[in-house]
């Protein structure tokens, strides 16, 4: 290893030690339970004439918002030239917020650079896959591994922390904006990647084995020879999948380290009453939110409506329910704090089609977030701007800065209704027993996601949609659903589902086995347990490591043409598939729940269930387009555990939070709720219209 690589490795290890020794604050102190869910809005004073600031802040407060979010894109205003800082304008707006009893969340401005920085330090920009360096003009163009960029970022964060870390009006910090672990092929990233590999594998021999470099003469003689794998130049069909998996892991680690670096700068400068978070996208595909160690919690961004048809004739105005549904279970599982930092306020400018939302849609999204137990909800932005790349992006007010948009009207109504809910809040309520019994965990692992997205094996494969299918079935049962990681405690859940958990090891198999023996009900699906952690297929058999769990063998797998119809029989009904089918041989015929009824393997099992200890393992080896078979199998799993279930239609969500039942309806049809006569309906009525909301207490 050369001296330069040794130096980089030493810096990497030192950074890890420093960031793991500083403890994040207690997550529960920032959000009093009786506030339920506080509401905020983005405001950009740098976009408006100074004479309008007080009017805008006063109007925000009079609408009933409780905090404003500022500054995440304002580096050019905060540091107009290197080392010259101007906080006077931000001081003034924070003081106006204080006068009008608004709190402030400050964003660090590191998602975009001021012009002078790129001119003076062009190396701060990342390189794309054709080795073209990015340049000034948009967001997230920086090389997060570049030491110059990191030093400049630390300086501005420190200056902001020194200025506002003890300001009582400031309640929190959002680090960066919508973290995105971009692939970066710049020289600084190439060096950092080699350091990351050296730290992980120790020897080049270990790396060659993990990457399978004997294939196609890819063997390396030293870490210095390695370049970041480049699918664009090599070809997606021939690129080494194991090196690509490590590239995803590395990129996510670099992104997380960049956030933790900022948090480490802020932590000693800020009050214990101020929190540190960031806003990942709702279904973040590249950055892994759980990789950060220094933040108090993660929040997220969601824009549910991009003009898709979604559900029924009205769906293009109501949004895709699965986006928020996933985020609520992922970011706010039972033991985590979260909020939505950026929620779509109306039409946007970047969808394929950008329609007006149906009146009440934003209100429905807000109640979906409320029912999901979020601590706060905030939208981008207060005023629609009349210039720039997002001039067609709506705000809470229209272009004049005074007239409320439909989104603004939805917020105003929701804020008024929240006063009713806060008055009705009872701190002594407890989750109903039937909901405790239904609590379900779905296991998520980014390595699985990245691995399968790289090798889908059929053009019909979509890992996220497959996962969401199981999540939506569970929510249709009226079950609280948490998306958890494999190292989380599973003991609180009677049912655990691991959709397409491709990469496994012996420790995970033992954990699953112990969970089942002690009475848990485990559901595994196709493509589970077929590879080791490096992405190598087990040579002993397809999915061989899970055979003892399912008491069966998987002899092969199949896919049909998109227009073909594979048939199955289960529970006296016929089902259809064409995407993926595992051919399962059950050791005990009585364990078979479903079998194929056409193709040359007619009679082979598709679904099996095995009793182990006090629990059960169910293996669903087929992917049906409408999910009907999976839903029937899962209902049987719950029945085996003596767990009751509901049967809510697609797009209807009924959640419980702090004593309140909350129903929202994304479908294009009315839904009649089964509410007992003893219940007190606080918001809405017993029929939930499309885009509607009902809140009641029992």
N, C-alpha and C positions, 0 to 999 in steps of 0.2 A: 504494500500500500504506500503510495507516494505521500510526501509531506502535506500537500494541499488537501488530500482526502482525509488524512489523519486529523488535520485541523478542523475540517468541517464536521467530522464525526465527534470530536471533542465538544464542539459547540452544540451539536444536536443533543448529546447526552446531558450537558450542563443545562440546556433549556428544559429538558424533561424533568430533571431534578428540581429546578426552580419552580416550575409550574405545578408540580405535584406536592410541594411542601406548603403552598399557600392554600388555605381552606376557603371554600365558598361559604357564604353566610347561610343561616337558617332560612329555608325557603318559605316557611309558613308565616313569617312576621310581616310581610309586605301587604297582605290583602285580608283585612278583617272580614270574617264570615258574614256579618250582617250587612256588608256592602253588596253581597251577592256577586254582581258583575259590574264593574265600573266601565264607563263609556268615554272614549276619547276620539280625537280627530287630528290628522296631520295638518300642519300649517307651515307655510314657507314665507316668512317675512321678507327674505331677500328677493322674492319675485314681485313684490308690490311696493308702490310708493309709500314712503314712511308715514305720510299723512293719513293713510288708511289703516295703519296697524291697530290703533286704539279702537276704532270702530269695529274691526274684525274680531279682536279679542273680546270686546264687550258682547258682540252678537253670539260668539261661540258660547260664552258663559250663560247668556240669557236663554239659549236653547236648552241648557241643562247638561252640556258636556262637562266632564270632570277633569280631564287633562288634555293637553295638546302635545303633539310630537313634532320635534323640530331638528334641523341642522344636519341630517345625515348626508346631504349633497352640497354642503356649503363650504367646502375647504377653501375655495378661491376667495370667499369673503372673510374667513377666519384667519387665513395666512396669505395675503395678496402677493407677497414675495417672500422668499425663503428667510426664515428667522424674524419676520416682521408680522406681528399678530394684531388683529383688531377684533376685540370682543364687545365693543361698545354697543353695536347694534343688537347683539344677542342679549346683552345685559338689559337693554331697554325693553325688549319684548318679554323677557322673563319677569321683569318688574311689573309690566302691564298684566301679565298672567297672575301674579301675586295679588295685585290690587283687585282683580276681578275673581279671585278665589279659585283660580285654575291651577292645577299642578302641571308639571312639565316632565316629559320623557325626552332626553337628549340622545340623538344618534351620533356616533363617531363617523366622520366623513370619509372613511377609507374605501368606499366602493368606487370612488372616482377621483381623478387627480386634477389639480389646477394646471393651467397651461405651462407656467414657468417650470414646473417639475419635470415634465416630459422633455422639454427643450434642454434642460440642464443635465438630466439623468435619463437618457433614452433607454438605458438598460433595465429600467423598472417595468417595462411592458413585457408581457408574455409573448411567446411565439406560437403560432398555430402549427398545424401539422405539415404545412409546406415550408416551414421555417421563415415565414414572413412575420416580422415584428409588428404587433398592434400599435396603435397610436391614439392620441387624445381625441375625444369626441363622444364617448359613451361610457357606460359603466363596466366594471369588472374586467378591465383590460390589464390588470397589474399581475406581475409575476410574484406570487406570494412567498416564494422561496428566496427572492432577491434581497440581499442584506441591506442595500441602499433603501429600497422600498420599506423594509421593516423598520429601519432606523427613523425614517421620516414619519412613518405611521406612529411609532412610539412617542415621538416628540409632540405631535399634535394632540394625541390622546392625553399625554401628561399635562399639557397646557390646559386642556379642557377640564381635566380632573382637578387640577390646582384651582381653577377659576370657580367651578360649580360643585365640587365634591362635598362642600358643607352648606350649600344653599338649600334652605328648607323647602323652597318651591319645587326643586328638582327631586323627583321620586325614583327615577330609574334611568338606566342607560341601555340603549340598543347598540350593540357593537356591529359595525359594518351594516350591510343591507342584503338580505336574501342570499346568504352564503351559497356559493356555487363552486364546487371543486372542479374547476376547469383543467383539462389536460394542457400542460405547458411544456413546450419543447425548447425553451430558451436555454442558454448556457448555464445560468444559475440553477435552473430546474434539473438539468442533466446532472450537475454535480450533486445536488441534494438527493436525487433519486439513487445515485450510487452510494451515498452515505446511508440512506434508508435501507438499501439492500444489504450493505455491509453489516449494519446493525442487526438486521433480521437473520441473515444466514451465516455470518461469521466467516465462512470459507467459500471460495468459488465453487468447490466441489459440491457443497450442499445446495447452492443455487442451481447448478447444472442439473442435479437430480430432481429438485423441486419443479423446475421448468421443463423437464423432459428434453433437454437440449441435445440428446443423442439423435433426435428426430431431425432430419434435413440438415445435418452438419451445423447445428447452432451452438456448439460447445464453446464456452468462453475460457480463456486462459487466466484472466484477471478481471477484477471489478472495473478497472479503468477502461476496459474494452467495451463496456455496456453502454448502449444508447437507449433512450426511452422508446419502447415499442411503438411503431407508427403504422397503424392500420391503413392509413390513407396511401402510404407509399408502398407498403408490402402487399396489401390486399386483404380484405376482411376474411376471406375464405382460407387464407394461408397463414395469418398471423398467429403467433404462439399464444394460445388461450391462457396459459398459466402466467406468462409475463404480463398479459393484459389485465388479469385479475390483480396482480401486484401493483400495476399502474393505478388501478382504481383505488386500491387500499392506500397507496402512497399519496395520491391526490387528496383523498379525504383526510388523511393525517396532516398534510400540509395546511389544508383549510382549517381544521380544528386547532392546530397549533397557532395559526395566525390569530384566531379569536382568543385563545387562551393567553397569548402574548399581550393582547390589549387589556384583557381582564386583569392580568398580573400587574400591569401598569396602573390601572384604575384603583384596584382594591385598597391599597394603603392610603389613597388620597380622598376616598369618598366616605360619607357617613354610613353607619350601619343600617340606616333607614332607607338607603338607596339600593336598588337591585341592579343586577347586570344580566342582560339577556341578549338574544339576537332573534331575527325573524326568518327562519327557513321557509322555503316554499312548502305548500301543503303536502305534496307527494314527492319530496325532494329525491331526485334520481341519482345524484352523484355524491353530495356531501352527506355525511352520517352524523346526525345531531348528537348521538350518544358518545361520540369520540371526544367532545369537549369535556374538560374536567373543572374549569374555573368559573363557569357561569352559574348563576343561581338557579336558572331554569331556561328552557328554550321556549320561544313563542313561534308563531308561524304566520304566513301570508296565504290568503286564499281568494281566488277569483273564480267562483263556481260557474260563471256563464260566459262562454266564448262564442255564443251563437249556435251551439250544437242543438240537435233536435231533442236530445235527452228523453224525457218520458212524456209521450202523448203529444197532442196538438199544441199544448201550451208550454211544453218543455223548453222551447227555445227562449222563452222569457223567464223561466223559473230556475234554470241552472241544473248542473249535474250534481245530484245529491251525494254521489260517492266520493267526491273530492273532500268536502267538509267532513263527511262520515269517517273517512280514513284518518284525517288529521286529528279529529277529536279523540279517536281511540289511540293514536300513535303518540301525540304530544301530551295528552292528559289522561294517562292511565291512572289507576287508583292512587298511587303514592307519589304522583308528580304534580307540580304546579305548572300551569301554562295559561296563555292568553293568545288571542288573535291580534297581532299588531297591525295587520293590513288586510282589510276586508273590502271587497269590491263595492263601490258606492252606487253604481249604475252602469250605463254603457261604457265600454272601453274602446281603445283605439287599435288594438293589436290582434283581435280575434279574426277568424275567417269572415264572420259576419258579426256586426256589433249592434244588436237590436236594443230597443228600450226594454227595460224590465217591466213586468207586470206590476202595477202598484201593490205594494205590500211585500214584494219579494225580499228586499233588503231586511225588512223587519223579520220575515221568516228566517233568514239566515242568522240574524242576531239571536233569535230564540233557539235556533238549533245549537248555536254556541253556548247559550245560557244553559240549555238542557244538558249539554256536554260538560258542564261544571267548570267552564273557563272562569278565570278571575277578572279578565278585562277583555274588551273588544274595541278596536280602533279602526278607522277607515282612512284610506288615502283617496281624496284629500278634501279640505274644506272648500276651497275655491277652484272651479275649473279655470285653467289658464288659457289665454288667447294666443300664445306663441309656444314654440318649441315642439319637440317630438311627440308630446302627449297633449296637444291642444284639443284633440277630439276625445280626451278622457274626461268623463264627468266627475263632478265633485258634489259636495253637499249643498253648495250654492252654485248658481249659474254664473255666467261670465261677468255679470255686473257686481258680483260679490255680495248681493243682498237677497235676491230671489231664491227661495228654496227649490232645489230640484226635487224630483219624486223621492230620491234617496234621502234628501234632507227632511222631507215630510215623514218618511218612514222612521228616521231617527227621532224626530220630535215626538211622534206617537209612542215609540218604544220607551223613550226617556220618561214620558208621563206615566206609562204603565208600570215601569220599574218602581215608581213611588208606591204603587199599590202592593207590589210584591214585597218590598222591604218592610212595609207595615205589617204584612201577613207572615213574615219570617218567624219561625220558632226554632231556637237553637237546640231544643231538646229532642227533636225528631230523629228517628233512626231509619236506615234503609229497610224496607219491607223484607221479610224473610224469603219470600218467593224470588226476589231479585238477588239476594245473597246466594241462593241456591243456583241461580242461572248464570252467575258470573263466569265468563269464559275468557280464556287467554288464547290469542293467536300468535304464534312465534314468527318473528321477522328477523332476517339476517341479511345485511347488505352484500356479504360475500355470495350468498345464494342468488340474490337478485342480479348482481353483476355477472356472475358465471353463466346463468341461464339466458340473460339478455345477449350475451356474446355467442352462445350456442343454442339457439332456440330449437333447432332441428326441424321445425316446420314454420312456414311463414305465418301460420295462424297463431303461433304462440305469443302470448303477452303475459309476462310474469306478474305484473301489477294487477292486471284485470283478473287473472286467475285468483290471486289473493283476495281481491275485493269481492269476488263472488262469494267466497266463504264468509267474509266479514258481513256482507249484506244479508246472507241467510240467517246468521246469528242474530242480527239486529231485528230481522222480521219476527224472530221468536220472542222479542221483548227482553233479550238478555243483555246486561251490561257487558261490553266487549272491550278488553284491553289488548293492545298490540304490544307485546313484550319481547325481550331478548332472551336468548337461551340460558344466560347465567342468572336471570331473575328467579325469584322464589315462586314456584308453581303451586305451593301447598294450599293457597286460598281459593284455587279454582277447581270445581268439580269436573270441568271439561277443558281440555287443552287441545288445540288444533295446530298442526304444523304443516301448512300448505307448501308443497314443493320444497321441502327442506333438503336440498341436494347434497350439501357438504356436511359430513358428520365425522365423528371420531368415537372411540370406545367410551370416553367419559360421558359424552352426550347420550349415547345409547343406554348406559347405566342409569343416568339421571331419569330418562324416560321410563325405564323398567321399574325403578324404585317408586316413581310417581304412580304408576299403574298398580303395582303390588299393594300400595297403601290405600287404594280405593279410587284413584283417579280414572277418568275416561279419556283416553288418548285417541285422537284421530290423525292418521297419517294419509298422505295422498301420493298419487303418481309422482315420479321423479324425486322421491325422498330417499336419502341414504345411498345414492348411486356413486358418489365420489368422496375422496378424502379431502382434507382441508387445502391441499394444493390443486385440487381440481382433477386428480387422476381417477379414472373409473376403476372401481375395484375389480380385479381380475377374477375373483372367486365366484362372481355371479352378479347379475344386475340387481343392485339394492341388497346384496347378500347380508349386510350388517343388520338389517331390520327383520330378517327371516324369523329369528326366535321370538320377536315381538308379535308378528302377525301370524305365526304358525303356518306359514305358507312360503312358496317360492314364486318369484317373478321370472317367467321363462322367456319373455320377449316383450316388445312393445310395437305398436302399429299406429299409423296415421292414414286417414283416407283423404281423397280429393275433397275440396270444399263443398262440392255439390252432392257428394255421396251421402248415404244414410246408413250408418251402422246401427244395429238394433240390439237392445238388451231387454231382459225380463227381470223384474224384482217386485215383490209385494203384490203380485198378481197384476202388474201393469207393464206396459211397454214404454221404453225410453229410447232416445236417439243420440248418436254421437258421430263426430267425424274428425275431431282434432287430435286426440291422443287416447290410446288404450293400452294398458298393461295386461298381459296375459298371465293370469295368476293361477297357480296350482295349489289348492288348499290341502293340507295334510288330513284335515277332518272335513268331510263333505258337509256336515251340518253347520259349519262355520260360514258357508257361502250365502251371501245375501243377494247377489246379482250375478247373472251370467250372460254371455253374448249369445244372440240367437240367429246371427247370420255371419258371413265371412267363413273362410276355411277352418277357423278355430271355433266354430259354433260349439257351445257347451262349456267353454273355458270360463273361469270365474273372473269377474270384474271388481267385486267388492266382497271382502271377507271381514268377519268379526271374531275376535278371540278373547276368551276370558282368562285373565291372569291375576292371581292373588285375589284381592277384593275389587279389582277394577277390570276394565276392558280396553282392548286395542282394536280399532276399526281401520281397515285400509281401503281407501277409495281409489281404485286404479284406473278410473276413466274420467274424462272431461266432457260433460254434456254442455251444449250451447246454452240451453235455457236454465241449467242448474236444478232441474226438477228432481233428478235422481239423487243428487247430493243433498238436497233439502229433505227428501224422505228418509235418507240414511241417517242424517244428523238428528232428525226428529226421533228416530228409533234410539239413537245413542242417549239422548236426553231422557227418554222414557225408561231406558235401562237404569239410569241413575235416579229415577223417581223425581225428575225435574220437570216442572210444568213449563209449557211454552204457549206463546200467543201465535197469531197468524196474521201479522200486519202485511198489507199489500206493498209492493215495491214503491218506494218513494215516500212512504209514511213512516215517521219515526216517533216513537213514544219513549221519552226518557224521564228519569226521576232524579231530582237534585234538591237537597235541603228541604225536603217535605213537599216539593212542588212536582206535579206531573206535567210534562210539557210535550205537546203533540204538534208536529209540523207536517205539511203535506206538499211534496214536490210533484206529485202526480197530477194528471189533468182531470181527475175525477174526484168528486166529493167523497169523504170518508166519515161514516157515522161511528163515533166513539162509544164504547160500552162503559159509561160512567154511572156509578151507583147513585141512588137518590140521596144518600148521606153526604155526597161530595159537594164541595163549594167551588163552582166555576168562577175563576177570577178574571180571566181574559178569554174572549171568544165565546163559542158555544159548543154544544155536543156534536155538531157536524163541522168538520174541518174542510173548508173549501180549498181548491187548488191555490197554493201560495198562502194559505191561512195558518193561523196559530190558535191553539187552545191551551190554557194553563188552569189547572185545578188542584185542590187539596182534598185529601180524603180524611 
